[in-house]
Amino acid sequence: MSDLCERLQNLTEAGVYRLSCPVEVLRGNVDLSELCFFEVDLAEVQGKGKFLAAVAKALHAPDWFGHNLDALADALGDLTWTCDNGKGYVLLLCNGGESLHLDEADQVAVRQIFADTVSYWKSQGKPFWVFIA
């Protein structure tokens, strides 16, 4: 088992990070660690509406997803419709840069949702990782 694979399973280290390895390495280690993996391509995204739509598509969000920040928080804190291995989650945000193609206020709100989601899943005994590539 690789160091990254072991780290992905470490509940205490889970959080929001800038990806520091090739995407292919992350994908392979996520597979080995048996975590649920969601990849969001933000290359064509500009603004909150398109960001939420891209994340909802990657999550295969249910019909109740309301395409607002509250719905994003609710969906990330549920994920019952996703893979059911119960080990944890990895959300990879590609091609959005540090801004994620959001204005400053939305960046702050989305990053807070991610931090809250990490904390919530830790309280459930599951790692939740967000990587920005």
Disulfide bonds with the S-S distance in Angstrom:
Cys36-Cys83 1.58
